[in-house]
Amino acid sequence: MKVFSNWRSVRLWETQVERDLHRRHALRVHGLAIGTLTLLVMWAASALLMWAGVDALALRYAVALGLGYLAYLGILRWWAQRLVRDEDDRSSGWGDGIDLPGELPLPRPPSGGGQAPASSFRSGGGGDYAGGGSSGDFAAPGTDAGGIGLGDLAGDALGAAAGADEGAVVVVPVVAVFLIGAAVLFGAGALVLVYFGSEALLAVAIEIAFSYASARTAVRVAREGWLGAAVRLTWKPLLGALACAVVLGIALDRFMPQAGSLPQAVRLLTGRG
C-alpha cells in the first residue's frame, strides 16, 4: 500500500506521473493536434456567423474565440483522459492501492486566481523587459528629462501630417496597416500560447490521474481540479487574444468596411481585391 502521509509524498507522486507522461507520449505533438482542432472550430464558428449575416467583425471574432475556447476545454479534458486511461491500462501503478489519510493537509488553490500549489507546473511569467537601466530614465545624455519626449514629437508630427489633405491620405492607410498587423501578430502569438502548448494538457492529465487515484479510497482531497488547472494556465493569453481580436475587427470595420473577412482585407491591402 502506498501511503501519502504528507505533502512531499504527493509532490513525488506528481513528479512520477509527469515523468511517465513525458517519456511515453510526445506531448508537444498532442498539443499541436489539440490546437489545430480548436482553430478549425473557431474557423467554422466564424464562417457560420458570417453566413448568418453577422457583419460586425469585432463581434464575430469575439464570439468565435469564445466558442473556440469552450471547445478547447472539452477537447483538452477528453484528450487528457485518454492519456491517463492508456497509462492506467499499462498498470503503471499510479493509483494502485493508494491509502490517503483523512487529515492530509493539502492546501487549497489561492482564491485570487493565482497558481495552485497542487500542480507542479507554472505558467511562464517572464521578467520585466522595461529598459532604461537602474534609474529607469530614457532621456538621452545631455537632455533634460522634463523636456519634450519622443512620444510627444511623434504625436505632433502625426497630428501635423493628418491636418493636411495630403498627409491624411498617407497617415490613414499607415495607421490601418499598423493596427491590423499588430493585432494579427499579437493575437496569433496569444493563440499559440493558449491552444498549442503542452503545459495545460500535462496539468489536466495530472489532475485527472489524481482523481482516479483518490476515487479508489474513501478520502476526499481538496484539489483545484482539471478545469481550474486549465483556466489558470490559459486565461491570460486568452484575454490578450480576445483584446487583439476585438481591435482587429474594429480596425477592419473602420478602415476597410468593404472587407467581409481578414483574407479579403489582406487582398485589398495587397491590391489583389
C-alpha beads as a LAMMPS data file, in Angstrom:
LAMMPS data file: protein, C-alpha beads

273 atoms
272 bonds

1 atom types
1 bond types

-500.0 500.0 xlo xhi
-500.0 500.0 ylo yhi
-500.0 500.0 zlo zhi

Masses

1 110.0

Atoms # bond

1 1 1 0.000 0.000 0.000
2 1 1 1.382 3.380 -0.994
3 1 1 0.682 5.967 1.697
4 1 1 0.518 9.714 1.002
5 1 1 1.409 10.744 4.537
6 1 1 2.498 14.315 3.762
7 1 1 2.587 16.935 1.059
8 1 1 6.056 15.878 -0.074
9 1 1 4.816 12.394 -0.946
10 1 1 2.058 13.917 -3.085
11 1 1 4.593 16.023 -4.958
12 1 1 6.776 12.975 -5.532
13 1 1 3.778 11.149 -6.977
14 1 1 3.052 14.076 -9.306
15 1 1 6.692 14.078 -10.440
16 1 1 6.448 10.383 -11.267
17 1 1 3.261 10.899 -13.288
18 1 1 4.789 13.832 -15.153
19 1 1 7.925 11.839 -15.960
20 1 1 5.899 8.879 -17.225
21 1 1 3.754 11.074 -19.469
22 1 1 6.779 12.811 -20.954
23 1 1 8.568 9.522 -21.559
24 1 1 5.670 7.687 -23.225
25 1 1 3.949 10.485 -25.141
26 1 1 5.045 13.309 -27.435
27 1 1 3.065 15.949 -25.566
28 1 1 4.080 18.740 -27.941
29 1 1 2.597 16.801 -30.846
30 1 1 -0.585 16.247 -28.839
31 1 1 -0.720 19.987 -28.095
32 1 1 -0.304 20.760 -31.792
33 1 1 -3.188 18.441 -32.664
34 1 1 -5.433 19.979 -29.985
35 1 1 -4.617 23.496 -31.190
36 1 1 -5.349 22.562 -34.799
37 1 1 -8.747 21.136 -33.889
38 1 1 -9.560 24.243 -31.858
39 1 1 -8.650 26.577 -34.722
40 1 1 -10.885 24.547 -37.041
41 1 1 -13.754 25.001 -34.596
42 1 1 -13.110 28.755 -34.474
43 1 1 -12.976 28.970 -38.259
44 1 1 -16.258 27.055 -38.570
45 1 1 -17.914 29.279 -35.947
46 1 1 -16.765 32.443 -37.735
47 1 1 -17.968 31.100 -41.090
48 1 1 -21.387 30.249 -39.637
49 1 1 -21.692 33.711 -38.114
50 1 1 -20.795 35.317 -41.448
51 1 1 -23.335 33.087 -43.199
52 1 1 -25.932 34.105 -40.591
53 1 1 -25.447 37.768 -41.519
54 1 1 -23.215 38.997 -38.671
55 1 1 -21.266 41.751 -40.414
56 1 1 -19.500 43.276 -37.394
57 1 1 -16.084 41.658 -37.471
58 1 1 -15.279 42.568 -33.859
59 1 1 -18.399 40.767 -32.625
60 1 1 -17.838 37.828 -34.952
61 1 1 -14.225 37.338 -33.861
62 1 1 -15.088 37.659 -30.153
63 1 1 -17.893 35.091 -30.370
64 1 1 -15.783 32.702 -32.451
65 1 1 -12.937 32.971 -29.937
66 1 1 -15.277 32.271 -27.027
67 1 1 -16.790 29.233 -28.732
68 1 1 -13.326 28.028 -29.665
69 1 1 -12.176 28.256 -26.050
70 1 1 -15.149 26.229 -24.837
71 1 1 -14.374 23.625 -27.479
72 1 1 -10.717 23.699 -26.416
73 1 1 -11.617 22.912 -22.811
74 1 1 -13.765 19.993 -23.908
75 1 1 -11.100 18.620 -26.251
76 1 1 -8.419 19.091 -23.594
77 1 1 -10.457 17.193 -20.990
78 1 1 -11.183 14.307 -23.365
79 1 1 -7.594 14.136 -24.633
80 1 1 -6.048 14.156 -21.156
81 1 1 -8.478 11.473 -20.000
82 1 1 -7.445 9.251 -22.891
83 1 1 -3.773 9.682 -21.977
84 1 1 -4.406 8.818 -18.345
85 1 1 -6.519 5.778 -19.226
86 1 1 -3.799 4.490 -21.547
87 1 1 -1.285 4.797 -18.724
88 1 1 -3.663 3.133 -16.272
89 1 1 -4.189 0.223 -18.672
90 1 1 -0.433 -0.291 -18.754
91 1 1 -0.519 -0.900 -14.988
92 1 1 1.951 1.878 -14.234
93 1 1 0.959 1.800 -10.584
94 1 1 -0.215 5.412 -10.304
95 1 1 -3.281 4.619 -8.242
96 1 1 -2.726 1.026 -7.171
97 1 1 -3.519 0.656 -3.507
98 1 1 -3.180 4.326 -2.568
99 1 1 -4.027 4.995 1.068
100 1 1 -4.785 8.652 1.717
101 1 1 -5.061 9.690 5.369
102 1 1 -8.165 11.727 6.129
103 1 1 -6.198 14.516 7.809
104 1 1 -3.713 15.103 4.996
105 1 1 -3.265 18.925 4.970
106 1 1 -3.339 19.526 1.249
107 1 1 -3.579 23.296 0.676
108 1 1 -6.378 24.684 -1.447
109 1 1 -5.571 26.799 -4.514
110 1 1 -5.493 30.548 -3.789
111 1 1 -8.840 32.242 -4.359
112 1 1 -7.307 35.186 -6.192
113 1 1 -6.702 33.165 -9.340
114 1 1 -3.052 32.561 -8.513
115 1 1 -1.176 29.368 -9.161
116 1 1 -2.339 26.387 -7.157
117 1 1 0.426 24.571 -5.252
118 1 1 -1.181 21.238 -6.114
119 1 1 0.207 21.296 -9.613
120 1 1 3.858 21.092 -10.445
121 1 1 3.501 23.337 -13.444
122 1 1 3.904 27.033 -13.656
123 1 1 2.811 29.254 -16.480
124 1 1 5.592 31.355 -17.865
125 1 1 5.890 34.638 -16.058
126 1 1 8.666 36.461 -17.796
127 1 1 10.611 39.235 -16.224
128 1 1 10.363 42.949 -16.702
129 1 1 11.544 43.987 -20.145
130 1 1 11.400 47.686 -19.452
131 1 1 14.624 49.374 -20.426
132 1 1 16.250 52.477 -19.092
133 1 1 18.834 50.915 -16.748
134 1 1 18.680 51.151 -12.968
135 1 1 17.433 54.729 -13.000
136 1 1 14.640 53.976 -15.487
137 1 1 15.450 57.243 -17.321
138 1 1 15.107 57.073 -21.067
139 1 1 16.303 60.638 -21.603
140 1 1 19.280 60.940 -23.948
141 1 1 22.577 62.197 -22.471
142 1 1 22.558 65.918 -22.066
143 1 1 18.803 66.145 -22.468
144 1 1 16.559 67.478 -19.743
145 1 1 14.185 64.734 -18.532
146 1 1 11.393 67.275 -18.359
147 1 1 11.794 68.223 -21.991
148 1 1 9.717 67.106 -24.925
149 1 1 9.660 63.324 -25.160
150 1 1 9.877 61.173 -28.229
151 1 1 6.188 60.283 -27.949
152 1 1 5.202 63.970 -27.934
153 1 1 7.301 64.653 -31.009
154 1 1 5.808 61.692 -32.826
155 1 1 2.318 62.723 -31.827
156 1 1 2.878 66.289 -33.032
157 1 1 4.297 65.033 -36.317
158 1 1 1.366 62.716 -36.927
159 1 1 -1.070 65.445 -35.966
160 1 1 0.527 67.888 -38.357
161 1 1 0.543 65.328 -41.144
162 1 1 -3.049 64.356 -40.550
163 1 1 -4.083 68.018 -40.612
164 1 1 -3.071 68.365 -44.219
165 1 1 -5.056 66.812 -47.008
166 1 1 -2.021 65.115 -48.490
167 1 1 -0.905 63.901 -45.069
168 1 1 -4.285 62.369 -44.301
169 1 1 -4.108 60.312 -47.478
170 1 1 -0.807 58.818 -46.262
171 1 1 -1.392 58.582 -42.500
172 1 1 -4.761 56.802 -42.528
173 1 1 -3.593 53.772 -44.550
174 1 1 -0.409 53.566 -42.471
175 1 1 -2.383 53.569 -39.220
176 1 1 -4.774 50.961 -40.612
177 1 1 -1.955 48.663 -41.702
178 1 1 -0.172 49.108 -38.376
179 1 1 -3.249 48.308 -36.280
180 1 1 -4.194 45.313 -38.405
181 1 1 -0.644 43.944 -38.458
182 1 1 -0.127 44.419 -34.710
183 1 1 -3.474 42.815 -33.883
184 1 1 -2.777 39.820 -36.126
185 1 1 0.771 39.376 -34.793
186 1 1 -0.006 39.607 -31.086
187 1 1 -3.303 37.770 -31.439
188 1 1 -1.655 34.864 -33.245
189 1 1 1.072 34.700 -30.603
190 1 1 -1.509 34.624 -27.816
191 1 1 -3.477 31.876 -29.564
192 1 1 -0.311 29.802 -29.893
193 1 1 0.293 30.142 -26.153
194 1 1 -3.297 29.168 -25.359
195 1 1 -4.011 26.317 -27.738
196 1 1 -0.701 24.817 -28.886
197 1 1 1.156 24.451 -25.595
198 1 1 1.534 21.189 -23.691
199 1 1 1.578 22.634 -20.169
200 1 1 -2.197 22.754 -19.846
201 1 1 -2.540 19.212 -21.199
202 1 1 0.005 17.937 -18.694
203 1 1 -1.611 19.737 -15.756
204 1 1 -5.074 18.451 -16.665
205 1 1 -3.759 14.900 -17.077
206 1 1 -2.215 15.016 -13.593
207 1 1 -5.449 16.286 -12.057
208 1 1 -7.427 13.520 -13.752
209 1 1 -4.889 10.893 -12.677
210 1 1 -5.124 12.080 -9.091
211 1 1 -8.920 11.970 -9.227
212 1 1 -8.707 8.370 -10.412
213 1 1 -6.295 7.517 -7.612
214 1 1 -8.319 9.200 -4.865
215 1 1 -11.559 7.656 -6.154
216 1 1 -10.232 4.246 -5.109
217 1 1 -10.241 5.345 -1.485
218 1 1 -12.870 6.758 0.829
219 1 1 -10.955 10.006 1.309
220 1 1 -11.711 13.274 -0.475
221 1 1 -8.747 15.564 -1.108
222 1 1 -9.110 19.236 -1.943
223 1 1 -7.572 19.932 -5.370
224 1 1 -8.129 22.681 -7.895
225 1 1 -9.473 20.185 -10.447
226 1 1 -8.793 19.856 -14.151
227 1 1 -10.907 22.887 -15.099
228 1 1 -9.188 25.136 -12.600
229 1 1 -5.774 23.976 -13.794
230 1 1 -6.672 24.563 -17.442
231 1 1 -8.148 28.019 -16.862
232 1 1 -5.270 29.060 -14.606
233 1 1 -2.735 28.320 -17.343
234 1 1 -4.680 29.823 -20.264
235 1 1 -6.798 32.782 -19.127
236 1 1 -4.080 35.420 -19.506
237 1 1 -3.121 34.652 -23.131
238 1 1 -6.811 34.130 -23.885
239 1 1 -7.574 37.642 -22.632
240 1 1 -4.775 39.005 -24.824
241 1 1 -6.084 37.119 -27.852
242 1 1 -9.594 38.431 -27.208
243 1 1 -8.352 42.028 -26.997
244 1 1 -6.390 41.623 -30.241
245 1 1 -9.391 40.056 -31.986
246 1 1 -11.648 42.948 -30.981
247 1 1 -9.047 45.548 -32.034
248 1 1 -8.585 43.758 -35.342
249 1 1 -12.322 43.668 -36.000
250 1 1 -12.772 47.328 -35.103
251 1 1 -9.833 48.353 -37.312
252 1 1 -11.193 46.396 -40.280
253 1 1 -14.707 47.777 -39.792
254 1 1 -13.330 51.319 -39.503
255 1 1 -10.753 51.434 -42.281
256 1 1 -11.991 48.673 -44.613
257 1 1 -15.764 48.441 -44.300
258 1 1 -15.940 46.664 -47.664
259 1 1 -13.893 43.731 -46.315
260 1 1 -16.043 40.931 -45.006
261 1 1 -13.177 38.897 -43.565
262 1 1 -9.464 39.082 -42.787
263 1 1 -8.352 37.294 -46.002
264 1 1 -10.429 39.742 -48.038
265 1 1 -8.814 42.654 -46.177
266 1 1 -5.361 41.261 -46.949
267 1 1 -6.253 41.026 -50.641
268 1 1 -7.427 44.641 -50.587
269 1 1 -4.217 45.796 -48.901
270 1 1 -2.053 43.968 -51.428
271 1 1 -4.075 45.275 -54.360
272 1 1 -5.443 41.874 -55.336
273 1 1 -9.042 42.617 -54.398

Bonds

1 1 1 2
2 1 2 3
3 1 3 4
4 1 4 5
5 1 5 6
6 1 6 7
7 1 7 8
8 1 8 9
9 1 9 10
10 1 10 11
11 1 11 12
12 1 12 13
13 1 13 14
14 1 14 15
15 1 15 16
16 1 16 17
17 1 17 18
18 1 18 19
19 1 19 20
20 1 20 21
21 1 21 22
22 1 22 23
23 1 23 24
24 1 24 25
25 1 25 26
26 1 26 27
27 1 27 28
28 1 28 29
29 1 29 30
30 1 30 31
31 1 31 32
32 1 32 33
33 1 33 34
34 1 34 35
35 1 35 36
36 1 36 37
37 1 37 38
38 1 38 39
39 1 39 40
40 1 40 41
41 1 41 42
42 1 42 43
43 1 43 44
44 1 44 45
45 1 45 46
46 1 46 47
47 1 47 48
48 1 48 49
49 1 49 50
50 1 50 51
51 1 51 52
52 1 52 53
53 1 53 54
54 1 54 55
55 1 55 56
56 1 56 57
57 1 57 58
58 1 58 59
59 1 59 60
60 1 60 61
61 1 61 62
62 1 62 63
63 1 63 64
64 1 64 65
65 1 65 66
66 1 66 67
67 1 67 68
68 1 68 69
69 1 69 70
70 1 70 71
71 1 71 72
72 1 72 73
73 1 73 74
74 1 74 75
75 1 75 76
76 1 76 77
77 1 77 78
78 1 78 79
79 1 79 80
80 1 80 81
81 1 81 82
82 1 82 83
83 1 83 84
84 1 84 85
85 1 85 86
86 1 86 87
87 1 87 88
88 1 88 89
89 1 89 90
90 1 90 91
91 1 91 92
92 1 92 93
93 1 93 94
94 1 94 95
95 1 95 96
96 1 96 97
97 1 97 98
98 1 98 99
99 1 99 100
100 1 100 101
101 1 101 102
102 1 102 103
103 1 103 104
104 1 104 105
105 1 105 106
106 1 106 107
107 1 107 108
108 1 108 109
109 1 109 110
110 1 110 111
111 1 111 112
112 1 112 113
113 1 113 114
114 1 114 115
115 1 115 116
116 1 116 117
117 1 117 118
118 1 118 119
119 1 119 120
120 1 120 121
121 1 121 122
122 1 122 123
123 1 123 124
124 1 124 125
125 1 125 126
126 1 126 127
127 1 127 128
128 1 128 129
129 1 129 130
130 1 130 131
131 1 131 132
132 1 132 133
133 1 133 134
134 1 134 135
135 1 135 136
136 1 136 137
137 1 137 138
138 1 138 139
139 1 139 140
140 1 140 141
141 1 141 142
142 1 142 143
143 1 143 144
144 1 144 145
145 1 145 146
146 1 146 147
147 1 147 148
148 1 148 149
149 1 149 150
150 1 150 151
151 1 151 152
152 1 152 153
153 1 153 154
154 1 154 155
155 1 155 156
156 1 156 157
157 1 157 158
158 1 158 159
159 1 159 160
160 1 160 161
161 1 161 162
162 1 162 163
163 1 163 164
164 1 164 165
165 1 165 166
166 1 166 167
167 1 167 168
168 1 168 169
169 1 169 170
170 1 170 171
171 1 171 172
172 1 172 173
173 1 173 174
174 1 174 175
175 1 175 176
176 1 176 177
177 1 177 178
178 1 178 179
179 1 179 180
180 1 180 181
181 1 181 182
182 1 182 183
183 1 183 184
184 1 184 185
185 1 185 186
186 1 186 187
187 1 187 188
188 1 188 189
189 1 189 190
190 1 190 191
191 1 191 192
192 1 192 193
193 1 193 194
194 1 194 195
195 1 195 196
196 1 196 197
197 1 197 198
198 1 198 199
199 1 199 200
200 1 200 201
201 1 201 202
202 1 202 203
203 1 203 204
204 1 204 205
205 1 205 206
206 1 206 207
207 1 207 208
208 1 208 209
209 1 209 210
210 1 210 211
211 1 211 212
212 1 212 213
213 1 213 214
214 1 214 215
215 1 215 216
216 1 216 217
217 1 217 218
218 1 218 219
219 1 219 220
220 1 220 221
221 1 221 222
222 1 222 223
223 1 223 224
224 1 224 225
225 1 225 226
226 1 226 227
227 1 227 228
228 1 228 229
229 1 229 230
230 1 230 231
231 1 231 232
232 1 232 233
233 1 233 234
234 1 234 235
235 1 235 236
236 1 236 237
237 1 237 238
238 1 238 239
239 1 239 240
240 1 240 241
241 1 241 242
242 1 242 243
243 1 243 244
244 1 244 245
245 1 245 246
246 1 246 247
247 1 247 248
248 1 248 249
249 1 249 250
250 1 250 251
251 1 251 252
252 1 252 253
253 1 253 254
254 1 254 255
255 1 255 256
256 1 256 257
257 1 257 258
258 1 258 259
259 1 259 260
260 1 260 261
261 1 261 262
262 1 262 263
263 1 263 264
264 1 264 265
265 1 265 266
266 1 266 267
267 1 267 268
268 1 268 269
269 1 269 270
270 1 270 271
271 1 271 272
272 1 272 273
